[in-house]
Amino acid sequence: MSVPKFEVQMLHDRVMIRSDKDSGERRSTGGIVIPATVEQSNRLHWGEVCGTGHLVRTVKVGDRVLFHPEDRFEVEIQGENYLVMRERDLHAIASERPEHGTGLYL
């Protein structure tokens, strides 16, 4: 007997995010390699929105968002890890819609 599959629908103001995979190592603007073992507690992360609740107003599926890694819950769905957080815990949205922006581009 096969296990039934269920569609995941986010509730209220919750957002489901697939976090960008960090290779660990990164380079500074001066070209210095910073190893993955260096932990930066206040570093924000980018991710892609995979689902939104019906009360979410400012982001939509497919947007890239900036968030703090400690303001979330983790969930595993079909072997892939996702993050769940409130919309108010997101810090920025990177999208192709040039309505209100900083003039910075990814």
N, C-alpha and C positions, 0 to 999 in steps of 0.2 A: 504494500500500500504506500503510495507516495505522500509526501508531506505537502499540505496546501501552501501556496505562496500568497502572501499578503502585501498589499501596497502600503507604504509608509506615508502617512499624511501628518504634517506638522500641525500642532495646535497653537492657538492664541498668537502670541508675539514671538514664537520660537523660530529659529533659523537653523537649518542643517548645512554644514560646511564641509567640503573636502579640502583638507589642509594641503598646501603645496609641500611636496617632498623636498627637504633640504638635503643637499649632498653632504652637509656637515661642514666641510671646509668652505671658507669664503675669502675673498680678497678685499683689502682696504683700498681706498682710492689711490694710495701711494704704491700699490702693488704688493704689499706685505700679506703673506698667507696667514690667515687666522685659523688654527686647528679647530676641529669639532668639539674638542674637550673644553674649550673656553665657553663658559656659561655666562650669558648676559641676561640678568633677571628682568630688565625692563624692555627687552626687545620685542617688538610687535611682529606678527606673522601675517602672511597673505594666504587666502584660500578662496575657493569658488563656492558660491551658493548653490546647493543641490535641491533645496526644498524650503518653503516658507509657510508659516501659519496664516490664517485668514485675517489676522489683525496687523500683519507686517505691512508697512506703507512705503518704505523708502528703498528697499532692495527687491530684486526679482531673481529668479533662477538664472544662472549664468553670469551674474555680476561677480567681480573679484572684490573681496572685502579685506580690510585690515582689522585685526583683533589682537587682544592680549591673550597669550596661551593659558593663563591661569583662570580666565573668566569663562570656562566652558566645561561641558561634560562630554565624555567620549562614549561612542557606541560602535559596535562592530556589526555590519550587515553584509552578509554573503562574503565574509573574509576580508572586507575592506573597512578601514576605520574612518568614521565621520565624527564631527564635533557638533554639539547642540548647544546653542546659547540664545540669550534674549537679543532682540534687535537693538535695544539700547546699549548693549555691550560692544557693538561694532564701532570702530573709530573712523573709517573712511570707506568709500566705494570707488573703485576704478572702473569706469565704463566708457563706452564710445559716445555717450550722450554728453555733449559739451554745454550743459545748462549752467551749472555753477561749479567752478573748479578752481584749482590753485595755479594752473598753467604748467604743472608738472605732468609728465607722461611716463608710463612704464615701458 
